[in-house]
Amino acid sequence: MRFRFIEDRRADYPVTILCDVLGVSPAGYYAWRSRPESRRSAANRHLIDDIRRVHRDTCGRYGSPRIHVELKAQGRGASRGRIERLMRHHGIRAIMARRSRVRTTDSRHDLPIAPNLLDRNFTAAAPNRIWLADITYVETDQGWLYLATILDLYSRRIVGWAMENHLRADLPLVALKMAISAQRPGAGLIHHSDRGVQYASADYRKVMQSAGFRASMSRKGDCYDNAPMESFFHTLKTELVHHRQYATRAEAKRDIFAYIEGFYNRTRRHSAIGYISPIEMELKAA
């Protein structure tokens, strides 16, 4: 393994220095290098090339579990443990998030509060049976950009979204109207959100009532009552937002649109639905 490490790093550092640091002789390294490559070593070399390709194609967003599933889907047979070992040895890892918190909804109001119909039962029998709604924020040099989304619990697809520089009720209302127009759900759909004033507003309730939706709200201050929605926001920020510096809100909007519609809904493998994409999940239900 030390000789393999030297081989992998010889373009970056002199061989003599690498050998000295690792406590091996240059003669031993060159003797190892002149020997025919073993079948296992050659297989690992090809496998790490495939791992790097998937990691690069997903902009560093995939760790070993999703890379394992992606390679398997491409007909590349290798165990998850082997992939994990090779990634660790070569320093390949999924990009990480940083923590931050800004309050986006305010539950201190006298508007009607809906009961919690989900009670943390985050399962749906088919698409357009249960939608989750929430708002998050993105920092730009121009100030905050707020993102309102509607997530289908069955497929984990983002079926509606809107972005603006304010937190007024019409922000999530645009996302809701987009979801209704695109999905055309039937009456009886459960719409779950927090107790924010935006979701309790008269205009928002009117649209839901017209669509025949059943309103559901989390308990006060309990983010776990809307955990799949929180998971999406965490994923968005881990895989995209926290690795960007947006000069303008318009720039952030373009990037987030491309992530949601070009990657998250269509390509990204989700552990909650068996490591397939939301679009694939919906096709299975068709």
VEXLUM-855933 format. One line per 2 residues: their letters; for each residue x, y, z of N, C-alpha, C. Coordinates in nm, 3 decimals, m for minus. Each point is the difference from the previous one (the first is absolute). Layout:
<rs>
A = X,Y,Z,X,Y,Z,X,Y,Z ~ ... $
</rs>
This chain:
<rs>
MR = 0.083,m0.120,0.000,m0.083,0.120,0.000,0.086,0.126,0.000 ~ 0.118,m0.009,0.067,0.089,0.117,m0.001,0.054,0.027,m0.140 $
FR = 0.035,m0.108,m0.069,0.049,0.018,m0.136,m0.111,0.055,m0.091 ~ m0.124,m0.045,0.021,m0.112,0.051,m0.079,m0.023,0.147,0.029 $
FI = 0.016,0.039,0.126,m0.015,0.142,0.037,0.106,0.083,m0.071 ~ 0.123,m0.049,m0.003,0.107,0.072,m0.069,m0.031,0.012,m0.149 $
ED = m0.050,m0.108,m0.057,m0.034,0.000,m0.142,m0.108,0.104,m0.030 ~ m0.098,0.010,0.089,m0.109,0.095,m0.021,0.044,0.144,0.018 $
RR = 0.106,0.024,0.081,0.041,0.137,0.032,0.132,0.043,m0.066 ~ 0.055,m0.087,m0.083,0.134,0.028,m0.055,0.001,0.122,m0.091 $
AD = m0.115,0.039,m0.055,m0.005,0.119,m0.083,0.002,0.128,0.084 ~ m0.030,m0.013,0.130,m0.007,0.117,0.088,0.126,0.020,0.083 $
YP = 0.070,m0.109,0.032,0.118,0.008,0.086,0.110,m0.090,m0.054 ~ 0.126,0.031,0.026,0.110,m0.087,m0.043,m0.011,m0.137,0.066 $
VT = 0.033,m0.104,m0.076,m0.008,m0.137,0.051,0.087,m0.019,0.123 ~ 0.119,0.058,m0.001,0.092,m0.018,0.113,m0.059,0.055,0.130 $
IL = m0.068,0.114,m0.009,m0.062,0.058,0.120,m0.115,m0.087,0.048 ~ m0.083,m0.047,m0.093,m0.111,m0.086,0.038,0.049,m0.127,0.065 $
CD = 0.107,m0.060,m0.055,0.054,m0.123,0.057,0.055,0.025,0.140 ~ 0.067,0.113,0.017,0.058,0.033,0.131,m0.110,0.019,0.105 $
VL = m0.106,0.070,m0.038,m0.110,0.025,0.095,m0.070,m0.130,0.038 ~ m0.016,m0.091,m0.096,m0.073,m0.125,0.024,0.090,m0.112,0.050 $
GV = 0.129,0.026,0.009,0.092,m0.100,0.056,0.027,m0.118,m0.091 ~ 0.004,0.024,m0.131,0.034,m0.106,m0.096,0.115,0.049,m0.087 $
SP = 0.066,m0.091,m0.068,0.112,0.039,m0.085,m0.046,0.027,m0.142 ~ 0.064,0.096,m0.068,m0.032,0.022,m0.141,0.020,m0.126,m0.084 $
AG = 0.104,m0.080,0.034,0.024,m0.123,m0.075,m0.116,m0.096,0.014 ~ m0.054,m0.008,0.122,m0.115,m0.087,0.022,m0.121,0.047,m0.077 $
YY = m0.019,0.132,m0.005,m0.113,0.054,m0.075,0.014,m0.031,m0.149 ~ 0.119,0.022,m0.056,0.017,m0.023,m0.144,m0.008,m0.149,m0.032 $
AW = 0.045,m0.086,0.093,m0.015,m0.144,m0.021,m0.148,m0.038,m0.001 ~ m0.077,0.058,0.092,m0.145,m0.026,0.001,m0.065,0.050,m0.128 $
RS = 0.045,0.116,m0.047,m0.060,0.061,m0.118,0.029,m0.081,m0.126 ~ 0.113,m0.071,m0.002,0.038,m0.076,m0.119,m0.069,m0.136,m0.006 $
RP = m0.059,m0.043,0.114,m0.069,m0.129,0.000,m0.132,0.011,m0.076 ~ m0.047,m0.108,m0.061,m0.129,0.004,m0.069,m0.112,0.034,0.099 $
ES = m0.094,0.080,m0.044,m0.110,0.040,0.086,m0.093,m0.118,0.025 ~ m0.038,m0.020,0.127,m0.090,m0.110,0.033,m0.140,0.027,m0.054 $
RR = m0.076,m0.109,m0.014,m0.137,0.015,m0.050,m0.083,0.088,0.093 ~ 0.017,m0.019,0.132,m0.075,0.079,0.097,0.037,0.148,m0.007 $
SA = 0.130,0.028,m0.014,0.046,0.138,m0.008,m0.055,0.068,m0.125 ~ 0.002,m0.072,m0.111,m0.052,0.057,m0.125,m0.150,0.027,0.012 $
AN = m0.072,m0.094,0.065,m0.144,0.019,0.017,m0.029,0.121,0.087 ~ 0.079,0.017,0.108,m0.018,0.116,0.087,0.031,0.129,m0.073 $
RH = 0.101,m0.002,m0.085,0.037,0.120,m0.076,m0.115,0.041,m0.092 ~ m0.061,m0.095,m0.067,m0.113,0.031,m0.087,m0.123,0.045,0.081 $
LI = m0.018,m0.064,0.116,m0.115,0.035,0.084,0.013,0.141,0.054 ~ 0.119,0.038,0.043,0.016,0.136,0.054,m0.020,0.104,m0.110 $
DD = 0.033,m0.034,m0.123,m0.028,0.091,m0.112,m0.151,0.020,m0.016 ~ m0.076,m0.108,0.013,m0.146,0.009,m0.010,m0.057,0.077,0.118 $
IR = 0.054,m0.022,0.119,m0.045,0.073,0.118,0.023,0.150,m0.018 ~ 0.118,0.036,m0.047,0.032,0.142,m0.022,m0.094,0.060,m0.105 $
RV = m0.035,m0.076,m0.102,m0.089,0.051,m0.104,m0.139,0.030,0.057 ~ m0.056,m0.092,0.078,m0.131,0.022,0.059,0.006,0.117,0.099 $
HR = 0.105,0.004,0.079,0.018,0.109,0.097,0.008,0.134,m0.071 ~ 0.072,0.004,m0.112,0.013,0.123,m0.078,m0.132,0.037,m0.067 $
DT = m0.069,m0.099,m0.057,m0.125,0.027,m0.071,m0.109,0.052,0.093 ~ 0.007,m0.035,0.127,m0.099,0.049,0.098,0.053,0.118,0.080 $
CG = 0.106,0.063,m0.051,0.059,0.119,0.065,0.042,m0.027,0.144 ~ 0.044,m0.122,0.028,0.046,m0.035,0.133,m0.112,m0.023,0.100 $
RY = m0.124,m0.012,m0.046,m0.115,m0.012,0.092,m0.021,m0.141,0.053 ~ 0.054,m0.102,m0.068,m0.023,m0.138,0.039,0.111,m0.054,0.087 $
GS = m0.038,m0.069,0.109,0.092,m0.079,0.079,m0.005,m0.145,m0.045 ~ 0.060,m0.090,0.079,0.010,m0.140,m0.043,m0.135,m0.069,m0.021 $
PR = m0.105,0.025,0.083,m0.125,m0.073,m0.025,m0.061,0.029,m0.137 ~ m0.006,0.129,m0.037,m0.061,0.035,m0.129,0.092,m0.035,m0.117 $
IH = 0.131,0.012,0.019,0.092,m0.041,m0.107,m0.013,m0.150,m0.024 ~ m0.015,m0.076,0.106,m0.018,m0.145,m0.014,m0.125,m0.031,m0.083 $
VE = m0.111,0.066,0.032,m0.125,m0.024,m0.073,0.013,0.046,m0.146 ~ 0.064,0.115,m0.021,0.015,0.052,m0.136,0.085,m0.094,m0.086 $
LK = 0.110,m0.049,0.054,0.085,m0.091,m0.075,m0.072,m0.133,m0.027 ~ m0.077,m0.046,0.097,m0.077,m0.123,m0.020,m0.100,0.017,m0.113 $
AQ = m0.065,0.118,m0.005,m0.096,0.028,m0.107,0.068,0.004,m0.136 ~ 0.129,0.032,m0.002,0.077,0.005,m0.124,0.063,m0.135,m0.035 $
GR = m0.034,m0.104,0.080,0.052,m0.133,m0.026,0.138,m0.024,0.057 ~ 0.042,0.084,0.094,0.135,m0.012,0.060,m0.013,m0.071,0.134 $
GA = 0.037,m0.126,0.005,m0.015,m0.078,0.122,0.115,0.021,0.096 ~ m0.028,0.060,0.115,0.100,0.018,0.106,m0.077,0.022,0.130 $
SR = 0.048,m0.055,0.109,m0.069,0.013,0.127,0.012,0.143,0.053 ~ m0.096,0.037,0.083,0.005,0.133,0.061,0.122,0.015,0.088 $
GR = 0.036,m0.107,0.073,0.118,0.006,0.087,0.128,0.026,m0.077 ~ 0.012,m0.065,m0.115,0.120,0.019,m0.083,0.006,0.143,m0.053 $
IE = m0.113,0.052,m0.045,m0.007,0.138,m0.048,0.035,0.097,0.112 ~ m0.055,m0.027,0.119,0.027,0.087,0.114,0.149,0.000,0.036 $
RL = 0.062,m0.119,m0.002,0.144,m0.008,0.032,0.084,0.076,m0.102 ~ m0.032,m0.016,m0.128,0.076,0.068,m0.104,m0.018,0.153,0.010 $
MR = m0.122,0.043,0.028,m0.024,0.144,0.015,0.077,0.057,0.118 ~ m0.001,m0.072,0.110,0.073,0.046,0.118,0.150,0.005,m0.028 $
HH = 0.052,m0.102,m0.068,0.144,m0.006,m0.030,0.042,0.114,m0.093 ~ m0.087,0.037,m0.093,0.034,0.104,m0.098,m0.054,0.138,0.039 $
GI = m0.055,0.010,0.119,m0.046,0.131,0.049,m0.120,0.055,m0.074 ~ m0.089,m0.088,m0.048,m0.119,0.044,m0.071,m0.118,m0.005,0.096 $
RA = m0.068,0.112,0.019,m0.114,0.003,0.092,m0.105,0.097,m0.052 ~ m0.122,m0.017,0.049,m0.108,0.090,m0.038,0.023,0.136,0.065 $
IM = m0.044,0.106,m0.066,0.014,0.134,0.055,m0.084,0.013,0.126 ~ 0.046,0.083,0.092,m0.063,0.012,0.131,m0.073,0.133,0.014 $
AR = m0.090,0.004,0.099,m0.079,0.121,0.024,0.060,0.083,0.112 ~ m0.043,0.124,0.009,0.030,0.081,0.117,m0.133,0.041,0.064 $
RS = 0.001,0.024,0.128,m0.124,0.025,0.073,m0.033,0.149,0.006 ~ m0.129,0.028,m0.016,m0.049,0.137,0.019,m0.151,m0.007,0.015 $
RV = m0.059,0.101,0.059,m0.143,m0.004,0.022,m0.058,0.141,0.000 ~ m0.100,0.023,m0.083,m0.074,0.126,m0.006,m0.148,m0.036,0.005 $
RT = m0.076,0.068,0.082,m0.142,m0.030,0.008,m0.072,0.058,m0.121 ~ m0.081,m0.085,m0.066,m0.070,0.042,m0.122,m0.150,0.009,0.019 $
TD = m0.055,m0.064,0.102,m0.143,0.007,0.025,m0.024,0.041,0.145 ~ m0.112,0.065,0.023,m0.035,0.051,0.133,m0.135,m0.056,0.041 $
SR = 0.000,m0.082,0.104,m0.125,m0.062,0.046,m0.072,0.082,0.106 ~ 0.051,0.120,0.031,m0.064,0.085,0.101,m0.110,0.084,m0.066 $
HD = m0.115,m0.060,m0.018,m0.112,0.069,m0.064,m0.130,m0.059,0.052 ~ m0.111,0.062,m0.036,m0.132,m0.045,0.046,m0.081,m0.065,m0.112 $
LP = 0.065,m0.039,m0.108,m0.067,m0.063,m0.112,m0.029,m0.147,0.031 ~ m0.091,m0.064,m0.075,m0.034,m0.140,0.028,0.119,m0.095,m0.014 $
IA = 0.008,m0.096,0.091,0.105,m0.101,m0.001,m0.064,m0.135,m0.030 ~ 0.052,m0.070,m0.101,m0.053,m0.131,m0.038,0.058,m0.109,0.089 $
PN = m0.072,m0.111,0.019,0.054,m0.111,0.079,0.114,m0.070,m0.073 ~ 0.080,m0.074,0.074,0.111,m0.075,m0.058,m0.052,m0.136,m0.049 $
LL = m0.033,m0.009,m0.126,m0.058,m0.123,m0.055,0.104,m0.108,m0.026 ~ 0.126,0.040,m0.016,0.106,m0.098,m0.030,0.052,m0.068,0.125 $
DR = 0.023,0.078,0.104,0.057,m0.052,0.125,0.127,m0.080,m0.027 ~ 0.085,0.054,m0.087,0.130,m0.057,m0.037,m0.010,m0.134,m0.073 $
NF = m0.113,m0.030,m0.058,m0.012,m0.119,m0.083,0.030,0.041,m0.144 ~ 0.127,m0.004,m0.036,0.045,0.055,m0.128,m0.004,m0.105,m0.110 $
TA = m0.118,m0.052,m0.026,m0.019,m0.095,m0.109,m0.123,0.043,m0.079 ~ 0.004,m0.026,m0.129,m0.113,0.030,m0.089,m0.018,m0.116,m0.096 $
AA = m0.124,m0.033,m0.030,m0.029,m0.117,m0.084,0.023,0.026,m0.148 ~ m0.003,0.126,m0.041,0.011,0.035,m0.142,0.037,0.148,m0.011 $
PN = 0.040,0.044,m0.121,0.028,0.144,m0.018,m0.125,0.083,0.024 ~ 0.021,0.124,0.040,m0.107,0.100,0.016,m0.104,m0.042,0.104 $
RI = 0.046,m0.070,0.103,m0.086,m0.030,0.114,0.037,0.087,0.120 ~ 0.132,0.024,0.017,0.048,0.082,0.111,0.110,0.093,m0.052 $
WL = m0.019,0.128,0.021,0.102,0.100,m0.034,0.051,0.066,0.128 ~ 0.128,0.027,0.001,0.062,0.074,0.111,0.045,0.136,m0.051 $
AD = m0.013,0.102,0.084,0.036,0.136,m0.041,0.087,0.066,0.107 ~ 0.094,0.081,m0.045,0.083,0.076,0.094,0.078,0.106,m0.078 $
IT = 0.071,0.085,0.076,0.078,0.110,m0.057,0.141,m0.004,0.059 ~ 0.099,0.023,m0.084,0.137,0.013,0.048,0.062,0.125,m0.061 $
YV = 0.127,0.021,0.021,0.067,0.124,m0.038,0.135,m0.031,m0.063 ~ 0.047,0.091,m0.084,0.130,m0.011,m0.065,0.067,0.136,0.008 $
ET = 0.123,0.002,0.043,0.073,0.126,0.014,0.062,0.043,m0.133 ~ m0.017,0.127,m0.036,0.067,0.058,m0.117,0.060,0.135,0.040 $
DQ = 0.085,0.055,m0.084,0.059,0.131,0.029,m0.105,0.111,m0.002 ~ m0.113,m0.026,m0.063,m0.109,0.098,m0.003,m0.094,m0.012,0.121 $
GW = 0.018,m0.107,0.079,m0.089,m0.026,0.113,m0.062,m0.137,m0.011 ~ m0.095,m0.030,0.088,m0.060,m0.132,0.003,m0.089,m0.024,m0.123 $
LY = 0.006,m0.124,m0.049,m0.096,m0.050,m0.098,m0.077,m0.111,0.069 ~ m0.134,0.008,m0.003,m0.082,m0.100,0.069,m0.060,m0.096,m0.101 $
LA = 0.004,m0.129,0.034,m0.047,m0.107,m0.087,m0.115,m0.073,0.068 ~ m0.116,m0.002,m0.064,m0.115,m0.076,0.048,m0.017,m0.122,m0.090 $
TI = m0.022,m0.116,0.059,m0.011,m0.122,m0.079,m0.117,m0.085,0.045 ~ m0.048,m0.082,m0.093,m0.101,m0.102,0.026,0.062,m0.134,m0.039 $
LD = 0.002,m0.095,0.093,0.062,m0.130,m0.023,m0.107,m0.108,0.005 ~ m0.001,m0.088,m0.101,m0.090,m0.114,0.000,0.061,m0.111,0.086 $
LY = m0.071,m0.042,0.104,0.057,m0.094,0.097,0.026,m0.137,m0.062 ~ m0.081,m0.041,m0.097,0.018,m0.132,m0.060,0.130,m0.009,m0.079 $
SR = 0.023,0.095,m0.088,0.115,m0.007,m0.091,0.117,0.085,0.044 ~ m0.022,0.088,0.099,0.100,0.099,0.046,0.030,0.104,m0.108 $
RI = m0.086,0.010,m0.100,0.019,0.099,m0.106,m0.042,0.139,0.048 ~ 0.074,0.102,m0.040,m0.040,0.138,0.025,m0.097,0.037,m0.112 $
VG = m0.130,0.008,0.034,m0.102,0.021,m0.101,m0.037,0.147,m0.016 ~ 0.042,0.083,0.093,m0.025,0.143,m0.010,0.107,0.078,0.075 $
WA = 0.037,0.115,m0.054,0.102,0.081,0.067,m0.014,0.145,m0.045 ~ 0.050,0.089,0.084,0.001,0.144,m0.032,0.113,0.065,0.078 $
ME = 0.060,0.104,m0.058,0.112,0.070,0.065,m0.022,0.150,m0.010 ~ 0.014,0.069,0.114,m0.015,0.145,0.005,0.088,0.057,0.110 $
NH = 0.004,0.134,0.007,0.080,0.068,0.101,m0.082,0.036,0.124 ~ m0.118,m0.063,0.015,m0.088,0.032,0.113,m0.064,m0.128,0.052 $
LR = m0.065,0.012,0.117,m0.065,m0.113,0.065,m0.152,0.018,0.007 ~ m0.055,0.083,m0.085,m0.144,0.019,0.002,m0.073,m0.127,m0.044 $
AD = m0.130,m0.006,0.028,m0.078,m0.121,m0.025,m0.004,m0.037,m0.148 ~ 0.017,0.097,m0.090,m0.008,m0.035,m0.142,0.122,m0.079,m0.047 $
LP = 0.108,m0.007,0.080,0.114,m0.082,m0.039,m0.037,m0.148,m0.002 ~ m0.043,m0.059,0.113,m0.040,m0.142,m0.007,m0.126,m0.022,m0.083 $
LV = m0.082,0.102,m0.016,m0.121,m0.013,m0.080,0.035,m0.025,m0.147 ~ 0.105,0.064,m0.050,0.045,m0.023,m0.137,0.045,m0.146,m0.016 $
AL = 0.073,m0.051,0.101,0.046,m0.139,m0.005,m0.118,m0.096,0.000 ~ m0.101,0.030,0.082,m0.119,m0.086,0.007,m0.074,0.000,m0.133 $
KM = m0.021,0.118,m0.058,m0.073,0.009,m0.127,0.077,m0.072,m0.112 ~ 0.133,0.008,0.003,0.081,m0.070,m0.099,m0.022,m0.151,0.013 $
AI = 0.002,m0.051,0.123,m0.017,m0.143,0.023,m0.138,m0.046,m0.045 ~ m0.104,0.077,0.031,m0.136,m0.037,m0.039,m0.014,m0.001,m0.152 $
SA = 0.055,0.102,m0.066,m0.009,0.009,m0.145,0.073,m0.114,m0.069 ~ 0.117,m0.036,0.053,0.082,m0.104,m0.063,m0.050,m0.141,0.028 $
QR = m0.047,m0.024,0.123,m0.035,m0.135,0.043,m0.149,m0.032,m0.010 ~ m0.083,0.102,0.011,m0.146,m0.017,m0.005,m0.048,m0.111,0.095 $
PG = 0.028,0.015,0.129,m0.037,m0.105,0.096,m0.151,m0.001,0.026 ~ m0.049,m0.112,0.048,m0.141,m0.011,0.034,m0.029,0.054,0.138 $
AG = m0.128,0.013,0.031,m0.040,0.047,0.133,0.042,m0.102,0.105 ~ 0.020,0.049,0.121,0.039,m0.087,0.110,0.148,m0.004,0.027 $
LI = 0.081,0.063,m0.086,0.144,0.004,0.023,0.029,0.068,0.133 ~ 0.094,m0.057,0.077,0.042,0.061,0.126,0.116,0.095,m0.026 $
HH = m0.017,0.124,0.039,0.105,0.101,m0.013,0.053,0.029,0.139 ~ 0.127,m0.034,0.022,0.060,0.015,0.133,0.107,0.109,0.000 $
SD = m0.004,0.086,0.099,0.098,0.109,0.013,0.022,0.028,0.149 ~ 0.085,0.098,0.029,0.010,0.047,0.137,m0.115,0.098,0.026 $
RG = 0.004,0.067,0.115,m0.109,0.089,0.038,0.024,0.145,m0.044 ~ 0.092,0.019,m0.092,0.035,0.135,m0.043,m0.118,0.080,m0.050 $
VQ = 0.010,0.131,0.020,m0.110,0.088,m0.038,m0.029,m0.008,m0.149 ~ 0.101,m0.031,m0.080,m0.022,m0.010,m0.145,m0.099,m0.112,m0.033 $
YA = 0.014,m0.115,0.069,m0.085,m0.115,m0.029,m0.138,0.009,0.066 ~ m0.007,0.084,0.103,m0.129,0.020,0.068,m0.079,0.117,m0.057 $
SA = 0.060,0.073,m0.094,m0.065,0.119,m0.054,m0.128,m0.035,m0.075 ~ m0.090,0.098,m0.011,m0.128,m0.021,m0.065,0.017,m0.037,m0.147 $
DY = 0.092,0.067,m0.070,0.020,m0.028,m0.142,0.050,m0.143,m0.023 ~ 0.091,m0.044,0.085,0.054,m0.135,m0.016,m0.107,m0.104,0.029 $
RK = m0.076,0.022,0.107,m0.106,m0.094,0.035,m0.109,m0.005,m0.107 ~ m0.025,0.112,m0.062,m0.103,0.006,m0.105,0.038,m0.088,m0.118 $
VM = 0.126,0.005,m0.043,0.046,m0.082,m0.113,m0.008,m0.148,0.036 ~ 0.040,m0.034,0.122,m0.007,m0.140,0.041,m0.144,m0.049,0.005 $
QS = m0.087,0.082,0.052,m0.141,m0.039,0.008,m0.061,m0.018,m0.139 ~ 0.037,0.087,m0.093,m0.051,m0.011,m0.137,0.046,m0.129,m0.066 $
AG = 0.121,m0.045,0.036,0.054,m0.124,m0.057,m0.050,m0.123,0.073 ~ m0.070,0.020,0.111,m0.050,m0.115,0.077,0.105,m0.065,0.086 $
FR = 0.105,0.075,0.039,0.108,m0.055,0.082,m0.039,m0.006,0.147 ~ 0.062,m0.090,0.072,m0.014,m0.009,0.145,0.125,0.060,0.062 $
AS = m0.014,0.102,0.080,0.114,0.069,0.060,0.051,m0.075,0.123 ~ 0.132,m0.007,0.012,0.066,m0.062,0.115,0.118,0.089,0.039 $
MS = 0.023,0.015,0.129,0.111,0.084,0.046,0.078,m0.069,0.112 ~ 0.129,0.028,0.003,0.088,m0.054,0.103,m0.034,0.058,0.136 $
RK = 0.048,m0.068,0.104,m0.010,0.057,0.133,0.092,0.121,0.010 ~ m0.028,0.086,0.093,0.073,0.126,0.011,0.149,m0.023,0.023 $
GD = 0.081,0.058,m0.089,0.145,m0.005,0.015,0.061,m0.137,m0.016 ~ m0.068,m0.094,m0.066,0.051,m0.137,m0.013,0.034,m0.029,m0.145 $
CY = 0.127,0.015,m0.035,0.042,m0.020,m0.139,m0.007,m0.147,m0.041 ~ 0.002,m0.092,0.097,m0.005,m0.143,m0.034,m0.136,m0.041,m0.054 $
DN = m0.103,0.082,0.024,m0.132,m0.030,m0.054,m0.006,0.022,m0.151 ~ 0.106,0.061,m0.057,0.008,0.020,m0.145,0.138,m0.044,m0.049 $
AP = 0.046,m0.114,0.053,0.138,m0.045,m0.020,0.040,m0.019,m0.146 ~ m0.084,m0.059,m0.088,0.044,m0.016,m0.140,0.026,0.134,m0.069 $
ME = m0.078,0.102,0.035,0.022,0.132,m0.059,0.131,0.059,0.051 ~ 0.025,m0.016,0.131,0.126,0.046,0.058,0.118,m0.073,m0.064 $
SF = m0.021,m0.128,m0.031,0.106,m0.079,m0.064,0.033,0.054,m0.138 ~ m0.103,0.041,m0.075,0.027,0.059,m0.132,0.082,0.127,0.014 $
FH = m0.036,0.088,0.092,0.074,0.125,0.017,0.146,m0.029,0.040 ~ 0.019,m0.098,0.087,0.136,m0.038,0.039,0.079,m0.049,m0.122 $
TL = m0.064,m0.082,m0.083,0.066,m0.051,m0.120,0.034,0.112,m0.096 ~ m0.094,0.090,m0.023,0.024,0.113,m0.089,0.120,0.081,0.044 $
KT = 0.010,0.026,0.130,0.108,0.084,0.049,0.133,m0.076,0.007 ~ m0.008,m0.129,0.033,0.121,m0.081,0.004,0.060,m0.017,m0.139 $
EL = m0.085,m0.027,m0.097,0.048,m0.035,m0.134,0.016,0.119,m0.093 ~ m0.055,0.115,0.037,0.007,0.114,m0.091,0.032,0.131,0.070 $
VH = m0.093,0.050,0.078,0.004,0.140,0.047,0.125,0.031,0.081 ~ 0.039,m0.089,0.090,0.114,0.030,0.087,0.134,m0.007,m0.072 $
HR = m0.003,m0.030,m0.128,0.124,m0.004,m0.078,m0.001,0.106,m0.110 ~ m0.088,0.097,0.016,m0.011,0.110,m0.095,0.008,0.134,0.074 $
QY = 0.045,0.102,m0.071,m0.006,0.138,0.048,m0.077,0.078,m0.105 ~ m0.127,0.029,0.027,m0.085,0.063,m0.099,0.012,0.152,0.008 $
AT = 0.031,0.061,m0.113,0.010,0.146,m0.005,m0.139,0.063,m0.003 ~ m0.094,m0.065,m0.067,m0.135,0.056,m0.015,m0.105,m0.106,0.029 $
RA = m0.121,0.043,0.029,m0.110,m0.094,0.018,m0.032,m0.072,m0.131 ~ 0.013,0.071,m0.112,m0.028,m0.062,m0.130,0.095,m0.118,m0.025 $
EA = 0.126,0.016,0.039,0.097,m0.108,m0.017,m0.039,m0.120,0.086 ~ m0.040,0.026,0.122,m0.043,m0.109,0.089,m0.124,m0.070,m0.055 $
KR = m0.095,0.078,m0.052,m0.121,m0.059,m0.057,0.032,m0.096,m0.113 ~ 0.090,0.040,m0.089,0.035,m0.086,m0.113,0.064,m0.130,0.048 $
DI = 0.087,0.011,0.099,0.071,m0.117,0.051,m0.096,m0.096,0.070 ~ m0.089,0.054,0.080,m0.095,m0.084,0.074,m0.100,m0.065,m0.096 $
FA = m0.046,0.075,m0.099,m0.089,m0.058,m0.101,0.067,m0.118,m0.069 ~ 0.125,0.016,m0.041,0.072,m0.107,m0.069,0.018,m0.121,0.091 $
YI = 0.024,0.025,0.128,0.019,m0.110,0.095,m0.131,m0.078,0.017 ~ m0.110,0.071,0.024,m0.128,m0.066,0.026,m0.049,m0.075,m0.123 $
EG = m0.009,0.069,m0.113,m0.061,m0.059,m0.119,0.097,m0.084,m0.082 ~ 0.129,0.034,0.005,0.096,m0.072,m0.081,0.066,m0.116,0.070 $
FY = 0.008,0.004,0.134,0.070,m0.105,0.073,m0.088,m0.068,0.104 ~ m0.053,0.075,0.095,m0.070,m0.059,0.114,m0.121,m0.082,m0.043 $
NR = m0.087,0.055,m0.080,m0.121,m0.072,m0.041,0.026,m0.112,m0.100 ~ 0.097,0.019,m0.087,0.016,m0.091,m0.114,0.111,m0.103,0.016 $
TR = 0.104,0.034,0.076,0.119,m0.085,0.001,0.039,m0.050,0.139 ~ m0.011,0.086,0.100,0.055,m0.034,0.131,m0.064,m0.126,0.058 $
RH = 0.083,m0.088,0.054,m0.047,m0.124,0.062,m0.032,0.027,0.147 ~ m0.124,m0.030,0.040,m0.048,0.031,0.135,m0.006,m0.126,0.084 $
SA = 0.065,0.002,0.114,0.000,m0.118,0.087,m0.140,m0.035,0.050 ~ m0.086,0.101,0.020,m0.135,m0.023,0.054,m0.091,m0.076,m0.096 $
IG = 0.035,m0.004,m0.129,m0.085,m0.069,m0.098,0.081,m0.106,m0.075 ~ 0.094,m0.062,0.070,0.074,m0.111,m0.059,0.108,0.040,m0.098 $
YI = 0.058,0.115,0.020,0.111,0.049,m0.084,m0.038,0.010,m0.148 ~ m0.121,0.050,m0.027,m0.037,0.038,m0.135,m0.040,0.147,0.002 $
SP = m0.020,0.059,m0.116,m0.036,0.142,m0.007,m0.150,0.017,0.019 ~ m0.046,0.121,0.037,m0.144,0.025,0.012,m0.077,m0.030,m0.129 $
IE = 0.057,0.035,m0.114,m0.068,m0.028,m0.127,m0.018,m0.150,m0.019 ~ 0.105,m0.078,0.031,m0.011,m0.145,m0.011,m0.106,m0.054,0.095 $
ME = m0.007,0.057,0.120,m0.100,m0.044,0.098,m0.141,0.023,m0.052 ~ m0.022,0.113,m0.062,m0.132,0.030,m0.055,m0.034,m0.093,m0.117 $
LK = 0.101,m0.034,m0.082,m0.024,m0.091,m0.112,m0.038,m0.139,0.050 ~ 0.056,m0.041,0.113,m0.034,m0.130,0.057,m0.146,m0.004,0.044 $
AA = m0.052,0.117,0.040,m0.139,0.006,0.048,m0.100,0.013,m0.114 ~ 0.050,0.033,m0.120,m0.091,0.025,m0.113,m0.065,m0.130,m0.049 $
</rs>
